[in-house]
Amino acid sequence: MPGLIGVTGAPGNVGTPLVRALLRRGAQVRVLARRPEAAREALADVAGQVEFRALTFGERPTYAHAMQGLEQLFVLRPPQLSRVTRDLVPALDVALGAGVRHFVLLSLQGAERLPITPHAQLEAYLRGTGAAWTFLRPGFFLQNLTTTHLSDLKRGVLAVPAGQGRTSFVDVRDVAEAAATVLTEAGHEDKAYELTGAQALTYDELAATFTAALGRPIHSTNPSPLAFFQHLRRQGVPAAQILVMEAIYATARFGLAAHVSDDLPRLLGRPARTPADFARDLAPLLQGDTP
């Protein structure tokens, strides 16, 4: 069993289930969070098995204590941070100096073809460190629709600027299990895995899947990139975060997100969850109206 594993991104869609998956495998886990008390609360039922330390990317005084004693580090870029060299690389340099020997990066499907994205910049940095790396390149997270897009979904609207491009959607619970596998089993060093579902859907088809599973109409509106930007800015989403989202949705619009890989079921030893599976779990979040 590997030594101490640091996990960024908890609490969160990937980080929280990852911590649980690692504990099920008997791993030693340290959660590195901007607000450790919030992470502890989110993981209250297993908090006694986990170490918590403060880490805020961009705040150098938090780095050394957070990284001390780690052997592996799961790296999840906070979505609001797009300047990799300024905000993330210094922390990862400290991790290297502290003895981290293996980085597992939550990257992006197609990152190797999208050099302008922060994910690709992080991949390039980690390749040059001399440490072992594993890149997880998931398709679009189904759970993303329950964060930024939740208020729209409550109104029965799926507003994504992806045109008629197809997306191989993936469930973050599967991504977390895959991350736990590569962090606790040998043989995954210096490899990249494309993590997708078993089929690629347009957002019109996804809306139809949600409609059937939820028993209520969900309509895909397919806004233009400009209309999408303006809509999210009115909701108070930072411009830099929206631009990263636009780049991700552009991969679907230009046909770069449709590839289906068998990497995920091979890592999991079972089929990946489907959009219909996710939709059935979505119903409780859509109760009530959003003004």
C-alpha positions in Angstrom: 0.0 0.0 0.0 1.4 3.4 -0.9 2.2 6.1 1.7 0.4 9.2 2.5 -1.8 10.6 -0.4 -2.7 14.2 -0.6 -6.1 15.1 -2.1 -7.0 18.5 -3.4 -10.6 19.4 -4.5 -12.4 18.2 -1.3 -15.1 19.1 -0.6 -16.2 18.9 -4.2 -17.7 16.7 -6.9 -14.5 14.6 -7.4 -12.5 15.2 -4.2 -15.2 14.0 -1.8 -16.0 10.7 -3.4 -12.2 10.2 -4.1 -11.4 10.4 -0.4 -14.1 7.8 0.4 -12.8 5.5 -2.4 -9.3 5.8 -1.1 -10.4 4.9 2.4 -12.2 1.9 1.2 -8.9 0.7 -0.2 -7.2 1.2 3.1 -5.1 4.3 2.0 -3.7 7.0 4.2 -5.3 10.3 3.2 -4.6 13.9 3.8 -7.2 16.4 2.5 -5.7 19.7 1.4 -8.4 22.4 1.4 -8.8 26.1 1.4 -11.3 25.6 4.2 -10.4 22.5 6.1 -13.4 22.8 8.4 -15.8 22.7 5.4 -14.0 19.6 4.1 -14.2 18.0 7.6 -17.9 18.7 7.7 -18.5 17.2 4.2 -16.6 14.1 5.3 -18.0 14.0 8.8 -18.7 10.3 8.9 -15.1 9.4 8.0 -13.3 12.5 9.3 -11.6 10.4 12.0 -9.8 8.5 9.4 -8.5 11.5 7.5 -5.9 14.2 8.1 -6.9 17.8 7.2 -4.5 20.6 6.4 -5.0 24.1 4.8 -3.9 24.7 1.3 -4.8 27.7 -0.8 -3.3 27.9 -4.3 -1.9 31.3 -4.7 -1.0 31.7 -1.0 2.5 30.5 -0.6 2.6 30.4 3.2 0.1 27.4 3.1 2.3 25.2 0.9 5.1 23.7 3.0 2.9 22.4 5.8 0.3 21.1 3.4 2.8 19.1 1.4 5.0 17.8 4.2 5.3 14.0 4.2 3.2 13.3 1.1 4.2 10.6 -1.3 1.5 11.1 -3.9 -0.7 14.1 -4.7 -4.1 14.3 -6.5 -4.2 17.6 -8.3 -7.5 19.3 -9.1 -7.3 22.8 -10.5 -9.8 25.2 -8.9 -12.0 26.4 -11.8 -11.5 30.0 -11.0 -7.7 29.7 -11.4 -6.6 29.9 -15.0 -3.0 31.3 -14.6 -1.2 28.1 -14.1 2.3 29.4 -13.8 1.4 32.0 -11.1 -1.3 30.1 -9.1 -0.5 26.4 -9.2 3.1 25.7 -10.3 4.7 27.2 -7.2 2.7 24.9 -4.9 3.6 21.9 -7.0 7.2 22.9 -6.9 7.0 22.8 -3.1 5.3 19.4 -3.3 8.3 18.1 -5.4 10.7 19.5 -2.8 8.7 17.8 0.0 9.2 14.4 -1.7 6.0 13.8 -3.7 7.0 11.1 -6.2 3.7 10.7 -8.1 1.2 13.3 -9.3 -2.3 12.3 -10.5 -3.8 15.2 -12.4 -7.4 15.7 -13.2 -7.0 16.9 -16.7 -9.5 17.3 -19.6 -10.5 15.1 -22.6 -8.5 16.3 -25.6 -6.1 18.3 -23.5 -3.2 17.1 -25.6 -4.9 18.9 -28.6 -5.8 22.0 -26.6 -2.6 23.7 -25.6 -4.3 26.9 -24.5 -6.2 25.3 -21.7 -4.9 25.3 -18.1 -5.1 21.5 -18.1 -2.7 21.2 -21.0 -0.3 23.6 -19.3 -0.3 21.6 -16.1 0.3 18.4 -18.1 3.3 20.0 -19.8 4.7 21.2 -16.4 4.3 17.8 -14.7 6.0 16.0 -17.7 9.0 18.1 -17.0 9.4 17.6 -13.3 11.1 14.2 -13.3 8.4 12.8 -11.0 5.9 10.1 -12.1 2.6 11.4 -13.4 -0.8 10.1 -14.4 -3.2 12.2 -16.4 -6.9 11.5 -16.1 -8.7 13.1 -19.0 -12.4 12.8 -18.4 -15.2 13.9 -20.7 -17.7 16.4 -19.5 -18.9 15.7 -16.0 -22.6 15.1 -15.7 -22.4 16.6 -12.2 -21.3 20.0 -13.7 -25.0 20.3 -14.7 -25.9 20.4 -11.0 -23.6 23.4 -10.2 -23.4 26.3 -12.6 -26.4 25.0 -14.6 -28.6 23.9 -11.7 -30.8 27.0 -11.7 -31.5 26.6 -15.4 -32.3 22.9 -15.0 -34.8 23.7 -12.3 -36.6 25.8 -14.9 -36.5 22.9 -17.4 -33.7 24.4 -19.5 -30.3 23.0 -20.5 -28.4 26.0 -21.8 -25.0 24.9 -23.2 -23.2 26.5 -26.2 -22.2 23.1 -27.7 -24.2 23.2 -31.0 -25.0 19.8 -32.3 -21.6 18.4 -31.2 -21.6 15.1 -29.3 -20.1 14.7 -25.8 -19.1 11.4 -24.1 -20.4 12.4 -20.7 -19.0 10.8 -17.6 -20.1 10.5 -14.0 -17.7 12.0 -11.4 -18.3 9.0 -9.1 -16.6 6.8 -11.7 -13.8 9.4 -12.2 -13.2 9.3 -8.5 -13.0 5.5 -8.4 -10.6 5.6 -11.4 -8.4 8.1 -9.5 -8.4 5.8 -6.4 -7.3 2.9 -8.6 -4.3 4.7 -10.1 -3.3 6.1 -6.7 -3.3 2.7 -5.0 -2.3 0.3 -7.6 1.1 0.0 -9.4 1.5 0.3 -13.1 -0.2 3.6 -13.9 2.8 5.9 -13.8 3.5 8.1 -16.8 0.2 7.1 -18.5 -2.8 9.1 -19.6 -6.3 7.8 -19.5 -9.3 9.1 -21.4 -12.4 8.7 -19.1 -15.7 8.6 -20.9 -19.1 7.1 -20.8 -20.1 4.3 -23.3 -21.8 6.6 -25.8 -21.6 10.2 -27.0 -24.8 12.3 -27.0 -25.8 15.8 -28.3 -27.2 18.1 -25.6 -30.6 17.7 -27.3 -30.3 13.9 -26.8 -29.2 14.5 -23.2 -32.2 16.7 -22.6 -34.4 13.9 -24.0 -32.7 11.4 -21.7 -33.4 13.7 -18.7 -37.0 14.2 -19.8 -37.6 10.5 -19.9 -35.9 9.7 -16.6 -37.4 12.7 -14.7 -40.9 12.6 -16.0 -40.7 16.4 -16.7 -39.7 18.3 -19.8 -36.1 19.5 -20.1 -35.3 21.6 -23.2 -31.9 22.2 -24.8 -31.7 25.8 -25.9 -28.2 25.8 -27.5 -27.2 29.5 -26.8 -24.5 31.2 -28.8 -21.1 31.5 -26.9 -21.8 35.2 -26.5 -25.3 34.7 -25.1 -23.9 32.0 -22.8 -21.2 34.4 -21.5 -23.7 37.2 -20.9 -26.1 34.8 -19.1 -23.5 33.6 -16.7 -22.0 37.0 -16.1 -25.5 38.2 -15.0 -25.4 35.3 -12.5 -22.1 36.6 -11.1 -19.8 33.9 -12.5 -16.3 35.3 -12.9 -15.3 36.1 -16.5 -12.2 33.9 -16.4 -14.2 30.9 -15.3 -16.7 31.4 -18.0 -14.0 31.6 -20.6 -12.6 28.2 -19.5 -16.1 26.8 -19.7 -16.4 28.2 -23.2 -13.2 26.4 -24.2 -14.5 23.2 -22.8 -17.8 23.5 -24.6 -16.0 24.4 -27.8 -14.5 20.9 -27.8 -18.0 19.5 -28.2 -19.1 22.2 -30.8 -16.1 21.3 -32.9 -16.5 17.6 -32.6 -13.6 17.0 -30.2 -15.6 15.6 -27.3 -17.3 12.7 -29.0 -14.6 10.1 -28.7 -15.6 7.1 -26.6 -12.8 5.2 -24.8 -12.7 1.9 -22.9 -10.1 3.2 -20.4 -12.7 3.8 -17.7 -14.4 0.4 -17.6 -10.9 -1.2 -17.8 -9.8 0.8 -14.7 -13.1 0.1 -12.9 -13.6 -3.5 -13.8 -17.2 -2.7 -14.7 -19.3 -0.6 -17.1 -19.4 3.1 -16.6 -22.5 4.8 -15.2 -24.9 6.2 -17.9 -26.6 9.6 -18.3 -29.9 7.8 -17.5 -28.4 6.5 -14.2 -27.3 10.0 -13.4 -30.7 11.5 -14.3 -32.5 9.2 -11.8 -30.2 10.6 -9.1 -30.8 14.1 -10.2 -34.5 14.3 -9.3 -34.1 15.5 -5.7 -31.9 18.4 -6.7 -34.6 19.8 -9.0 -37.3 20.0 -6.5 -38.7 23.5 -6.1 -38.5 26.5 -8.4 -35.7 28.9 -9.1 -36.7 32.5 -9.8 
